[in-house]
């Protein structure tokens, strides 16, 4: 298991993941570790350790990358992240939008919840397509983020 200089691993290699509203929760980040699953070709796991905080109950958030070998090159089979147990009203991956009804409507305030950009979306990876889909770059971006964090740790293995 390899320990890293905490925030520099995320901020220097994955700064594009962090939104301004994430910074409060990330102040509670105390350690990041990377460990391999079996041998290096089977995959790796990133572990983010947090002090108790007002945002979520989990003390450790993980993302595991399961790999297989194809012609000696590792191929990502799937990525699995921790389900974050948010405290009420503290979810950083969603925003609450309040809309006033139109003047001719007699309804109260309309409240909607929408997904938003957040570092913590990193732990909810998209499902990999069964068939190669060259137009779907979002899945690739998410996986690159995990590899960037791992590579920013100097050496995971």
Secondary structure, 3 states (H helix, E strand, C coil): CEECCHHHHHHHHHHHHCCHHHHHHHCCEEEEEEEECCCHHHEEEEEEEECCCCCECCCEEEEEEEEEEECCEEEEEEEEECCCCECCCCCCCEEEEEECCCCCCCCCCEEEEEECCCHHHHHCCCCCCCCCCCCCHHHHHHHHHHHHHHHCCCCCC
